[in-house]
Amino acid sequence: MTQTPDGLPAAARSRVERQAASGVRSSLFSAPAAAAARSAGLLPVGEVFGGMVVNLGWTGTGCAWWSQVGPTPGLNALSRTAWRSPVTTSGGSTYTGYAPYVKAFESAWYGAVRRMLAEARALGAHGVVGATVQRTRLDGSAWEFTALGTAVRSDDPLLVPYPKNRGDVWSTNLTVEDTASAILSGYSPGELLLGISISTKHEDYELRTQRTSWVNGEVTGMTELVQAARAEALHRLETRATASAGAQLVVTDLHLGEFETPCGEEKDLHAEATVVGATLIPVPRYSRRAELPAVTTVIPLGDLRPRA
């Protein structure tokens, strides 16, 4: 793809130049959102967009645990029914399971966000608020990842400090109103983060029996499957958040899906968990703010007006 020297795709550079020439500062704000932004010292400078199309073709090897540690052909029926397949996750190795898919997903997701931030940087913005990242299937294994938000500048460094390094741009998917509330409470937006994991479990005898039973009850294998995916996705999100010292993590979205793949004459079950969050950085001035003295209010219970 053709890019300009500042890292922007040619189409994005064209949008930036058109906006600069027109003098119009567009935004995705509603009227209440615009008022909230102004109260927090944020001025919109334009809508910003980032996108990329990727091929999510190779997901990794399949049936690995069943073929490596599962019961071998020829075992008696009792041995096969007693064996419980383990739950594996995409973060457990580099090439097995769905690790290649997860790495490609993360690369595309963050790639779209980086291009959105590059466009904001070209507009002279300090940050992006109300960002949304979406994934759309185009054809076969081709997916488009897009990021959209409103670029803003801070006109009050006491509320939102200017970036320490020239060209740094913060991002958040919090609404403008929530962002303003955080700023007025002593926090500055940090960065937009993703955690994703895919867990896998072979449909062993116990799992297959529980899934097809007429009796109401817990499907323990499925419980373990979804818990493993959620736990690892949250862990990956928290690991990225700890890169910013003192940052507070706000989880804004958690999605879980389930799908199956064939494994010989049997099947593997998978759970895909994605977690999105945003970090908030405490502004030091609030930590040094003196506590206000306690005030006791006396309210008279009777009419104290002078009597004639």
Salt bridges, closest charged atoms under 4 A:
ASP6 OD2 - ARG13 NH2 1.99
GLU106 OE2 - ARG236 NH2 2.96
GLU119 OE1 - ARG15 NH2 2.53
ASP155 OD2 - ARG38 NH1 3.06
GLU203 OE2 - ARG211 NH1 2.89
ASP204 OD2 - LYS201 NZ 3.45
GLU206 OE1 - ARG84 NE 2.70
GLU224 OE2 - ARG84 NH2 3.26
GLU260 OE2 - ARG211 NH2 2.89
GLU260 OE1 - LYS267 NZ 3.42
GLU266 OE2 - ARG80 NH2 3.66
GLU266 OE1 - HIS202 NE2 2.86
ASP268 OD1 - HIS202 ND1 2.81
ASP303 OD2 - ARG305 NH2 2.74
